[in-house]
Structures are given as structure tokens and as C-alpha cells.
Amino acid sequence: MGENPNLVTIDPNGDMLIKLKYRSTAQSKWKNESESVEDWIAQAEAAKAVIENETARPEQKPAEVHYLVSSRQLRIVSPYFEKMFKRNYDETVPNSEDGLYHVRAQQWNPHALAIMLNIAHLQFAAIPKELSVRLFVALFLVADYYQMEDALRLFTKEWQEQLQEQPMPTLYSEESMLWMFLGVKLKEGEIFESMASLAMREACHPIQFLDLPFPRGEKGVGQLDSMRCKAIQALLAGTHKLNQDLYEGNAGCNDACSAMMLGFLQRSLWDTKLLSHIEKHDQHPFEGLSFDVIYRGINNVVYDQSYGIIIQAGCCQIRDLLYPICEKAEAHFELDFSSF
């Protein structure tokens, strides 16, 4: 026989058991950005094999926690539970053994679910004063599913102030996407825009939203991938056109000037392995390419010409031709937080 589930009493006089099953070692949904699409597929297949292997072994069952709660209180706070009772689901029939309503739940963070249920029951002493970023996100996921965000927002002010005191991530990562999600939920435009900028500039593949319930579609986070692609294409296409113009003598003050700048441009693009990408500048979604890598490669051309040799007085500077391309590309990153 298995161990008895842990019982968390939210309301000692409760008439409902929420029975949560979850895996304590849930696998991260984040994929290493430095890996190729083929590596991602291999990772997914390996993860699937691990899950199937674990499922085949009966001794590795999910952990289980039961929460004793008041159905009346949850119906007041949550439209989800109110609809459940109005539609006479199986969960609304008292269990024959203990007389309680039994409601199943899966895969929630058990601490986040306990906090949300304590908020719903106004159990102030049981609500923590501090939250980690990960637990804060997990709490919003529970509130989103059970339609209890209005109740949650009554208690987020102190946690939000603590978040503002923490240093934000400086690299695109799983952590930065969690921050971005909180930026949306807490209506913190500065947090959201900073994290969205990291994602658009540093992502080497379509942006990883971790299956979080961001606003979707063209007016939601879906536009971030579109903006990333447009910015990358603008950099590549602009540089490609400049390369052609220099080759044809349509840029630069004379043939010698054009030839010199063309040499700097192609050598730098070759050194940074960007030359082939410049030639294929319309291959969405630009797998394996990040905006910042291209941007740094193009700026390296400016460095080469400025410091590599002595330039004839009055000769054109390639930076004057590249900077407008970079500025035009970066304009695609302008965000309107109100659309989220």
C-alpha cells in the first residue's frame, strides 16, 4: 500500500477535498539556445523516453497532497468553482465514504496552490510575506486556471515591491521569461519591456514562452517573434544591399573607396560566419541566429576600418553606411505595453 497523502487543512470545517497529484522533479521546459533544432528534437525524444520509463515503473508514482477547503468560500471567490456546482459535475456529489466533495488537480506547485487557497479563505497568517520569482509565477498560474486573479491581486502589492528591489536578469533565459510573465501580470511595463527586449535581441530560435499563459496573437506576445524576425531581416537585407552597392560602385566616393569598404565588410562578415546568412537574408524564422550576434558582427566592421589601417583624409567611413541599417533594424523593437 502507498503512503497516505499529506493533508493541508485550509478550513477545519471544510466540506471539500482538493486532491493534487504532481511530480516533484518536473523537467524544465527551457531548451538551451546554443543548440540546433536537431539537438532540440533529440532532447525532446530523450525526455519522452525518460517519462515513459518512469511511467512504466509503479514505484515512482506522483506525489499527492490533499487540501481541506470550503466549497462555499471557493464558489464566492472563483467563477471556476461556481460553474462546477451549477453544472452538476461528478465533483459536486459528496463522496460516500467521508461525505466530502472530491476535486482532482494535477501538476500545480503544491506551495502555490496552498497559498492561493489560503488567500481565497482569507487565512492571513498563512500567507507568506516573501515569494521567489518562480513561486510568484506558479501562484499566478493557479490563479489564472481557477479564475481567482481578482482575489490574488489584493495581496500582491508587497510581493511586487520586493520584486522591484531585485536585480533583473541581464541575459535571455528561463529566468528572464518568468520575469517577463510577471511584468505582464503585474502591469510592470519597465520589467516587461526589458525582458522582451532581451528575448527579441538574444533568441537564436523562436522565443521560448515556456507554455505560460501570456496574451497571444498579433497583439500579444506573438508579435515579439514577428518583431525579432523583422529586425534580423532588416539587418541582413540592409547589409546585403550595401554589399551589392559597394560591389557595383554605387556607394563610396570613388572606386577605390568602394573596394576598400567592400573588403572590410566581407572580411569581417566572413570572420564572424555571417557572410552566408547575409546572402540568405529572408529565411524565417532565422534558426540559430540572434539579432545581437549579427549586430556585433556588423559593428566589428566599423572597428576594423577605424583602427585597422590609416584611412585617406576625406575618404568615406563604412560606419556612416552601416549605422542607418542598424538604426532601422532596431526600430522594429519598439513596444507598446498597452497592447499587452
C-alpha positions as CSV (number, residue, x, y, z in Angstrom):
1,M,0.0,0.0,0.0
2,G,1.2,3.5,-0.8
3,E,1.7,6.3,1.8
4,N,-1.3,8.4,2.9
5,P,-1.4,11.7,1.1
6,N,-0.3,14.7,3.1
7,L,-3.3,16.7,4.3
8,V,-3.2,20.5,4.4
9,T,-6.1,22.0,6.3
10,I,-7.2,25.3,4.9
11,D,-10.6,25.3,6.6
12,P,-11.0,22.9,9.6
13,N,-14.8,22.9,8.9
14,G,-14.3,22.3,5.2
15,D,-16.6,20.2,3.0
16,M,-14.3,19.7,0.0
17,L,-11.0,17.9,-0.6
18,I,-8.8,19.1,-3.5
19,K,-6.6,16.2,-4.3
20,L,-3.4,17.3,-6.0
21,K,-1.1,14.9,-7.8
22,Y,2.3,16.3,-9.0
23,R,5.8,15.3,-9.9
24,S,8.3,16.7,-7.5
25,T,11.0,16.5,-10.2
26,A,9.2,18.3,-13.1
27,Q,11.5,18.8,-16.1
28,S,12.3,22.3,-17.2
29,K,10.7,23.4,-20.5
30,W,13.7,25.6,-21.3
31,K,15.9,24.5,-24.2
32,N,19.5,25.5,-24.5
33,E,19.6,28.4,-27.0
34,S,23.1,27.4,-28.2
35,E,21.8,24.1,-29.5
36,S,20.5,23.4,-33.0
37,V,16.9,22.4,-33.9
38,E,18.2,18.8,-34.3
39,D,19.5,18.9,-30.8
40,W,16.2,20.2,-29.5
41,I,14.4,17.3,-31.2
42,A,16.9,14.8,-29.8
43,Q,16.3,16.3,-26.3
44,A,12.6,16.0,-26.7
45,E,12.8,12.4,-27.7
46,A,15.2,11.6,-24.8
47,A,12.8,13.4,-22.3
48,K,9.9,11.4,-23.7
49,A,11.8,8.2,-23.2
50,V,12.6,9.1,-19.6
51,I,8.9,9.9,-18.9
52,E,7.8,6.6,-20.5
53,N,10.4,4.8,-18.4
54,E,9.3,6.4,-15.2
55,T,5.6,5.8,-16.0
56,A,6.4,2.1,-16.5
57,R,7.8,1.8,-13.0
58,P,5.0,1.6,-10.5
59,E,7.1,2.6,-7.5
60,Q,7.7,6.1,-8.9
61,K,4.2,7.5,-8.5
62,P,3.4,11.2,-8.4
63,A,3.4,12.8,-5.0
64,E,-0.1,13.6,-3.7
65,V,-1.4,16.3,-1.4
66,H,-5.0,16.9,-0.2
67,Y,-6.4,20.3,0.8
68,L,-9.4,20.6,3.1
69,V,-11.3,23.6,1.9
70,S,-14.8,25.2,2.0
71,S,-16.7,24.8,-1.2
72,R,-18.9,27.8,-0.3
73,Q,-15.9,30.1,0.1
74,L,-14.4,28.9,-3.2
75,R,-17.6,29.5,-5.0
76,I,-17.7,33.1,-3.8
77,V,-14.1,33.8,-4.9
78,S,-13.8,31.6,-8.0
79,P,-16.2,31.5,-11.1
80,Y,-14.5,28.2,-11.9
81,F,-15.9,26.5,-8.8
82,E,-19.3,28.3,-9.1
83,K,-19.7,26.9,-12.6
84,M,-18.7,23.5,-11.4
85,F,-21.5,23.3,-8.9
86,K,-24.1,24.9,-11.2
87,R,-23.4,22.2,-13.9
88,N,-23.6,19.2,-11.5
89,Y,-20.3,17.7,-12.3
90,D,-19.2,14.4,-10.6
91,E,-17.1,16.5,-8.2
92,T,-20.3,18.1,-6.8
93,V,-21.6,14.8,-5.5
94,P,-20.4,14.1,-1.9
95,N,-18.1,11.1,-1.5
96,S,-19.9,8.1,0.0
97,E,-17.1,7.4,2.4
98,D,-16.3,10.8,4.0
99,G,-19.2,13.0,2.8
100,L,-16.8,15.5,1.3
101,Y,-16.7,16.8,-2.3
102,H,-13.6,15.4,-4.0
103,V,-12.0,17.6,-6.7
104,R,-8.9,16.4,-8.6
105,A,-6.0,18.6,-9.6
106,Q,-2.7,17.9,-11.3
107,Q,0.8,19.3,-11.7
108,W,0.3,22.6,-9.8
109,N,3.1,23.7,-7.5
110,P,1.8,22.5,-4.1
111,H,3.0,25.5,-2.2
112,A,1.4,27.9,-4.8
113,L,-1.9,26.0,-4.6
114,A,-1.8,26.2,-0.8
115,I,-1.1,30.0,-0.8
116,M,-3.9,30.6,-3.3
117,L,-6.4,28.6,-1.3
118,N,-5.4,30.4,1.9
119,I,-5.9,33.7,0.1
120,A,-9.4,32.5,-1.0
121,H,-10.2,31.7,2.6
122,L,-8.7,34.9,4.0
123,Q,-6.3,33.0,6.1
124,F,-3.9,35.9,6.5
125,A,-1.5,34.3,8.9
126,A,-0.8,31.5,6.4
127,I,0.1,33.9,3.5
128,P,3.9,34.3,3.2
129,K,5.5,37.7,3.3
130,E,8.1,36.9,0.7
131,L,8.0,34.9,-2.6
132,S,10.6,33.7,-5.0
133,V,10.1,34.7,-8.6
134,R,9.4,31.1,-9.6
135,L,6.8,30.7,-6.8
136,F,5.2,34.0,-7.7
137,V,4.8,32.8,-11.3
138,A,3.4,29.4,-10.1
139,L,0.9,31.4,-8.0
140,F,-0.4,33.3,-11.0
141,L,-0.7,30.0,-12.9
142,V,-3.0,28.6,-10.2
143,A,-5.0,31.9,-10.0
144,D,-5.3,32.0,-13.8
145,Y,-6.7,28.5,-14.1
146,Y,-9.1,28.7,-11.2
147,Q,-10.1,32.3,-12.2
148,M,-9.0,33.8,-8.9
149,E,-6.8,36.6,-10.1
150,D,-9.0,39.3,-8.6
151,A,-8.5,37.7,-5.1
152,L,-4.8,37.3,-5.7
153,R,-4.3,41.0,-6.7
154,L,-5.5,42.0,-3.2
155,F,-2.3,40.5,-1.8
156,T,0.4,41.2,-4.5
157,K,1.5,44.7,-3.6
158,E,4.1,43.7,-1.0
159,W,5.5,40.9,-3.3
160,Q,5.5,43.3,-6.2
161,E,7.6,45.8,-4.2
162,Q,10.1,43.1,-3.3
163,L,10.4,42.2,-7.0
164,Q,11.2,45.8,-7.9
165,E,14.1,45.7,-5.4
166,Q,15.7,42.6,-7.0
167,P,18.2,42.9,-9.9
168,M,16.5,41.9,-13.2
169,P,18.1,39.2,-15.4
170,T,20.6,40.5,-17.9
171,L,20.5,37.6,-20.3
172,Y,17.7,35.9,-22.2
173,S,17.0,32.7,-20.2
174,E,14.2,30.8,-18.4
175,E,14.5,33.2,-15.5
176,S,14.1,36.3,-17.8
177,M,10.9,34.8,-19.3
178,L,9.5,34.2,-15.8
179,W,10.2,37.9,-15.1
180,M,8.5,38.9,-18.4
181,F,5.4,36.9,-17.4
182,L,5.3,38.7,-14.0
183,G,5.8,42.1,-15.8
184,V,2.5,41.3,-17.8
185,K,0.6,40.1,-14.8
186,L,1.7,42.9,-12.5
187,K,1.3,45.6,-15.3
188,E,5.0,46.5,-14.8
189,G,5.8,47.9,-18.2
190,E,9.5,48.5,-17.5
191,I,10.1,44.9,-16.4
192,F,8.1,43.5,-19.4
193,E,9.9,45.7,-22.0
194,S,13.4,45.0,-20.6
195,M,12.8,41.2,-20.6
196,A,11.0,41.3,-24.0
197,S,14.0,43.2,-25.4
198,L,16.4,40.6,-24.2
199,A,14.3,37.8,-25.7
200,M,14.0,39.6,-29.1
201,R,17.6,40.5,-29.3
202,E,19.2,37.3,-27.9
203,A,16.9,34.5,-29.0
204,C,18.6,32.2,-31.6
205,H,15.3,30.4,-32.3
206,P,11.6,31.3,-31.9
207,I,11.1,32.8,-28.5
208,Q,10.5,30.3,-25.7
209,F,7.4,31.3,-23.8
210,L,7.5,28.2,-21.6
211,D,3.8,27.5,-22.1
212,L,3.0,30.4,-19.8
213,P,-0.4,32.0,-20.4
214,F,0.8,35.2,-22.0
215,P,-1.7,37.2,-24.1
216,R,-1.4,35.6,-27.5
217,G,-1.9,36.6,-31.1
218,E,-0.7,39.6,-33.1
219,K,-1.5,42.0,-30.2
220,G,0.1,39.6,-27.6
221,V,3.5,38.0,-27.3
222,G,3.1,36.5,-30.7
223,Q,4.2,39.9,-32.1
224,L,7.6,39.5,-30.3
225,D,8.7,36.7,-32.6
226,S,7.5,38.7,-35.6
227,M,9.4,41.8,-34.4
228,R,12.6,39.6,-33.8
229,C,12.3,38.3,-37.4
230,K,11.7,41.7,-38.9
231,A,14.7,43.2,-37.1
232,I,17.0,40.3,-38.1
233,Q,15.8,40.5,-41.7
234,A,16.3,44.3,-41.8
235,L,19.9,43.9,-40.6
236,L,20.7,41.1,-43.1
237,A,18.9,42.6,-46.0
238,G,20.3,46.1,-45.4
239,T,23.9,44.7,-45.2
240,H,23.2,42.5,-48.3
241,K,22.2,45.6,-50.2
242,L,25.2,47.6,-49.0
243,N,27.4,44.7,-50.1
244,Q,25.9,44.9,-53.6
245,D,26.1,48.7,-53.8
246,L,29.8,48.6,-52.8
247,Y,30.5,45.9,-55.4
248,E,28.7,47.8,-58.1
249,G,30.3,51.1,-57.1
250,N,27.0,52.7,-56.1
251,A,28.3,53.5,-52.6
252,G,31.5,55.3,-51.6
253,C,33.2,58.4,-53.1
254,N,35.1,56.5,-55.8
255,D,36.0,53.0,-56.9
256,A,39.0,52.7,-54.6
257,C,36.8,53.8,-51.6
258,S,34.1,51.3,-52.6
259,A,36.6,48.5,-53.0
260,M,38.2,49.2,-49.6
261,M,34.9,49.3,-47.8
262,L,33.7,46.2,-49.6
263,G,36.9,44.4,-48.4
264,F,36.4,45.4,-44.8
265,L,32.7,44.4,-44.9
266,Q,33.3,40.9,-46.5
267,R,36.3,40.1,-44.4
268,S,34.5,40.9,-41.2
269,L,31.4,39.0,-42.2
270,W,33.5,36.0,-43.1
271,D,35.3,36.1,-39.8
272,T,32.0,36.2,-37.9
273,K,30.5,33.5,-40.1
274,L,27.7,35.9,-41.2
275,L,28.5,36.1,-44.9
276,S,26.3,33.1,-45.9
277,H,23.5,34.4,-43.8
278,I,23.7,37.8,-45.5
279,E,23.2,36.1,-48.8
280,K,20.2,34.2,-47.5
281,H,18.6,37.2,-45.8
282,D,14.9,36.1,-45.9
283,Q,14.9,32.6,-44.3
284,H,12.4,33.0,-41.5
285,P,12.4,32.2,-38.6
286,F,16.2,32.5,-38.6
287,E,17.1,29.4,-36.7
288,G,20.4,29.6,-34.9
289,L,20.7,33.4,-35.4
290,S,20.3,36.1,-32.9
291,F,20.0,39.8,-33.6
292,D,22.8,40.7,-31.2
293,V,25.3,38.3,-32.8
294,I,24.6,39.9,-36.2
295,Y,24.7,43.4,-34.7
296,R,28.1,42.8,-33.0
297,G,29.4,41.3,-36.3
298,I,28.4,44.4,-38.2
299,N,29.9,46.7,-35.6
300,N,33.1,44.7,-35.9
301,V,33.3,46.0,-39.5
302,V,33.3,49.6,-38.1
303,Y,36.1,48.7,-35.6
304,D,38.2,47.1,-38.4
305,Q,38.1,50.2,-40.6
306,S,38.5,52.7,-37.8
307,Y,41.6,51.0,-36.3
308,G,42.9,48.6,-38.8
309,I,44.7,51.0,-41.2
310,I,45.3,54.7,-41.8
311,I,42.5,56.0,-43.9
312,Q,43.0,58.6,-46.6
313,A,41.7,62.0,-45.4
314,G,38.1,62.7,-46.7
315,C,37.5,59.0,-47.6
316,C,34.1,57.6,-46.7
317,Q,33.7,55.7,-43.4
318,I,31.8,52.5,-43.6
319,R,30.2,53.2,-40.2
320,D,28.3,56.0,-41.8
321,L,26.7,53.4,-44.2
322,L,26.1,50.7,-41.5
323,Y,24.7,52.8,-38.7
324,P,21.5,53.7,-40.6
325,I,21.0,50.0,-41.3
326,C,21.3,49.2,-37.6
327,E,19.0,52.0,-36.5
328,K,16.4,50.9,-39.0
329,A,16.6,47.4,-37.7
330,E,16.4,48.4,-34.0
331,A,13.3,50.4,-34.8
332,H,11.4,47.1,-35.1
333,F,11.9,46.6,-31.3
334,E,9.7,49.5,-30.3
335,L,7.0,48.1,-28.0
336,D,3.6,49.4,-26.9
337,F,3.0,47.8,-23.5
338,S,-0.6,48.9,-23.5
339,S,-1.3,46.2,-26.2
340,F,-0.5,43.5,-23.7
